[in-house]
Amino acid sequence: MMADMSDIKHIPPFYLLLIFGLVASVFIFKFVLQVWNRWTLEQNRRELERNRRNDLLDAKARAQRWIDRLGSEIMMAAPEGKEAKQLVGLASQRHAGALGQINSAQTVAQATVAQDVALEGLYYMRDARTLMGELEGPPLPELGS
């Protein structure tokens, strides 16, 4: 037997109200869930951006330390001989290059390149000191580290 549309009139109002309440609750729950998901996504995006910015600042600070050290060594150098002067000149070029790169660095990789350029310069300075019969100086990390 098929139910007739006129049977809907026989459903007590309480049941209709209950069904309407359940449907409305589902819609409200889905809406709140969607708002919550958007809010958490935005929070996660902000957190990732903050971490990216902090990583960049850390990488720039590490690079700047080596650039400053290279600058100090160049300022204190008194090269004797043609080869030592060439090595100090190469180190000075690396210092200028590293300064330019660190000032325009927008990513951790770019800051790392600036650090590596400064380290190259420090290796040239170490070779220049060795040529002049001076001590090598403190150890240097490997390039690309």
C-alpha positions in Angstrom: 0.0 0.0 0.0 1.2 3.4 -0.9 1.0 6.2 1.5 -1.1 9.1 0.4 0.1 12.7 0.6 -2.9 13.4 2.7 -1.2 11.2 5.4 1.3 14.0 6.1 -1.6 15.8 7.8 -1.8 13.0 10.3 1.9 13.4 11.5 1.9 15.0 14.9 3.4 18.5 15.0 6.0 17.3 17.5 7.5 14.9 14.9 7.6 17.6 12.2 9.3 20.0 14.7 11.8 17.3 15.6 12.6 16.5 11.9 13.0 20.2 11.2 15.3 20.6 14.2 17.5 17.7 13.1 17.8 19.0 9.6 18.6 22.5 10.9 21.1 21.1 13.3 22.9 19.3 10.5 23.1 22.5 8.5 24.3 24.5 11.4 26.9 21.8 12.3 28.2 21.8 8.7 28.4 25.6 8.6 30.3 25.8 11.9 32.7 23.0 10.8 33.4 24.9 7.5 34.1 28.1 9.4 36.4 26.2 11.9 38.3 24.6 9.0 38.9 27.9 7.3 40.1 29.5 10.5 42.5 26.6 11.3 43.8 26.7 7.7 44.4 30.4 8.1 46.2 29.8 11.4 48.4 27.1 9.8 49.2 29.4 6.9 50.2 32.2 9.3 52.4 29.8 11.3 54.1 28.5 8.2 54.8 32.1 7.1 56.2 33.0 10.5 58.4 29.9 10.5 59.6 30.7 7.0 60.4 34.3 8.0 62.3 33.1 11.1 64.3 30.5 9.1 65.3 33.3 6.7 66.4 35.5 9.5 68.4 32.7 11.1 70.1 31.9 7.7 70.9 35.6 7.1 72.3 35.9 10.6 74.6 32.8 10.1 75.7 34.2 6.7 76.3 37.7 8.2 78.6 36.2 10.8 80.9 34.8 8.1 80.7 37.9 6.0 81.7 40.0 9.0 84.6 37.7 9.9 85.8 37.9 6.3 85.6 41.7 6.3 87.6 41.8 9.6 90.3 39.5 8.2 90.6 41.6 5.0 90.9 44.8 7.0 93.6 43.3 9.2 95.5 41.8 6.2 98.9 43.2 5.2 99.7 41.0 2.3 103.3 40.6 1.2 104.1 39.4 -2.3 102.1 39.2 -5.5 100.4 35.9 -4.8 99.3 36.9 -1.3 97.9 40.2 -2.7 96.0 38.3 -5.4 94.5 36.0 -2.8 93.5 38.9 -0.6 92.0 40.6 -3.7 90.0 37.5 -4.5 88.8 37.4 -0.8 87.8 41.1 -1.1 85.8 40.3 -4.2 84.0 37.5 -2.4 83.3 39.8 0.5 81.7 42.4 -1.8 79.7 39.6 -3.6 78.5 38.1 -0.3 77.4 41.5 0.9 75.4 42.1 -2.2 73.8 38.6 -2.0 72.9 38.8 1.7 71.3 42.2 1.2 69.0 40.9 -1.5 68.4 37.4 -0.1 64.7 36.5 0.0 65.1 32.8 0.7 67.1 30.5 3.0 68.9 29.2 -0.1 70.0 32.6 -1.2 71.3 33.4 2.3 73.2 30.1 2.2 74.8 31.1 -1.1 75.9 34.4 0.4 77.4 32.4 3.3 79.2 30.0 0.9 80.7 33.0 -1.0 82.0 34.5 2.3 83.5 31.1 3.2 85.2 31.0 -0.2 86.7 34.4 0.7 87.9 33.0 4.1 89.6 30.1 2.4 91.4 32.6 0.2 92.5 34.5 3.3 93.7 31.3 4.9 95.8 30.6 1.8 97.2 34.1 1.8 98.1 33.8 5.5 99.8 30.5 4.8 101.8 32.0 1.9 103.0 34.8 4.3 104.1 32.2 6.9 101.3 33.0 9.3 99.0 30.7 11.1 95.9 29.4 9.2 93.5 30.7 11.7 90.4 29.0 13.2 88.9 26.1 11.3 86.3 26.8 8.6 83.3 24.7 7.8 83.0 22.9 4.5 81.4 24.8 1.7 77.7 24.1 1.3 77.2 23.2 5.0 
